[in-house]
Amino acid sequence: MPYFDAASSAPLHPVARQALLAALDEGWADPSRLYREGRRARLLLDAAREAAAEAVGCRPDELVFTASGTAAVHSGVAGALAGRRRVGQRLVVSAVEHSSVLHSATAHQERGGSVVEVPVVRTGRVDAAEFAGALTGDTALACLQSANHEVGTVQPVGEVAEACRAAGVPLLVDAAQSLAWGPVEGAWSLLAASAHKWGGPSGVGLLAVRKGVRFASQLPLDERESGRSPGFENLPAIVAAAAALRAVHAEAAQEAVRLRELTERIRSRVPELVPDVEVVGDPERRLPHLVTFSCLYVDGESLLHELDRAGFSVSSGSSCTSSTLTPSHVLKAMGVLSEGNVRVSLPMGTAADDVERFLGVLPGAVAAVREKLEAPGAATAGTAAGSLVVDALGRRCPIPVIELAKVIGDVPVGGTVTVLSDDEAARLDIPAWCEMRGQEFVREDPADRGAAYVVRRVS
């Protein structure tokens, strides 16, 4: 069964498996001890740190291993903010950062700090000049991912890092999605990543803090990992993570070209094979292995189940797959369609035949879900000549948009349809539908329940 969700967790690299098994035999002792077994463990830990630092592009004594990528982010954000407390309490982040960064930002606000979110354009990319404009004299830290986890858009880290350097503000980069493909460009100050994203074992992250960056760890004091990651090191997993990172870097150049061709095939052919699809993310400045698209009139959870039954493992940022029933904050910030969202992220070594089979299965899977949802739903009632009201209250995505699409032809050109909905995704999906179908989104009005979305028929 083809696994197309490497952005969530890449399969364990064969080199990592070999290193893990070997380290279980040789690296079980405490690397802080001076006896023979401890010295052997210390040699393994030092070698892993050197290999990881070389791949990251930093000094070995600037890098520590953590329990996860999320732990690395939380420790990095909190430590950098604490180290620059005298400068100010302003934190600048992009609107599409990973949830670990945004959770850290929320915690910072709860402690009395301020957070500024820099918006992105429709491709999911921040404007470097706009990001630079958010850096003020009291900014303690800025955060910008190297590439987006959901849509693959590569951010202008080099330009932003230069702006941060000029402003005297350290920049923390979440490099979880991009580090497998090579070091992060630019003069960043802190960097976090997670081993399971590049084919290492889960439970290992890394945090790099450049020399000269003011940093005060907020974790309990511990003699291990420079006091920045307390607890006994998971040495076998660390050794395997470093081995995997070195291995994927050796393969990255060739695989990047090959996988980019495969994801470009998906980007170009999905709109041809499936009607009413929006491919999202930057078409050029993107990760080579990741492509994301959204399908109108589709329940994202049902579509993922259909694809799973067909043998394909993919993920989604659709609100229909979320326990909170709210659309992905990334898709929301981009202002793109969220319903029926599918993220395809190809592991290294993915066969071209598997991509072709996916493209063969997808149209039928989408059609099956749409057929199930096309049954008559909410009632409609005309309120005046040239206007119509669709009551979609209590109906979840993509029903409000489906009902809108059913009745837009029932009003004359220039007439309006008002959709009543209490589904959070409607705030994003109805304007996105209008842009895709050439209709005019007029406004969103408050209502007793949810909101009233007014759409004018243009053609």
Secondary structure, 3 states (H helix, E strand, C coil): CCECECCCCCCCCHHHHHHHHHHHHHCCCCCCCCCHHHHHHHHHHHHHHHHHHHHHCCCHHHEEEECCHHHHHHHHHHHHHHHCCCCCCEEEEECCCCHHHHHHHHHHHHCCCEEEEECECCCCCECHHHHHHCCCCCEEEEECCCECCCCCEECCHHHHHHHHHHHCCCEEEECCCCHHHCCCCCCCCEEEEEHHHCCCCCCCEEEEECCCCCCCCCCCCCCCHHHCCCCCCCHHHHHHHHHHHHHHHHHHHHHHHHHHHHHHHHHHHHHHHCCCEEEECCCCCECCCEEEEEECCCCHHHHHHHHHHCCCECECCCHHHCCCCCCCHHHHHHCCCCCCEEEEECCCCCCHHHHHHHHHHHHHHHHHHHHHHCCCCCCEEEEECCEEEEECCCCCCCHHHHHHHHHHHHCCCCCEEEEEECCCCHHHHHHHHHHHHCCEEEEEEECCCCEEEEEECCC
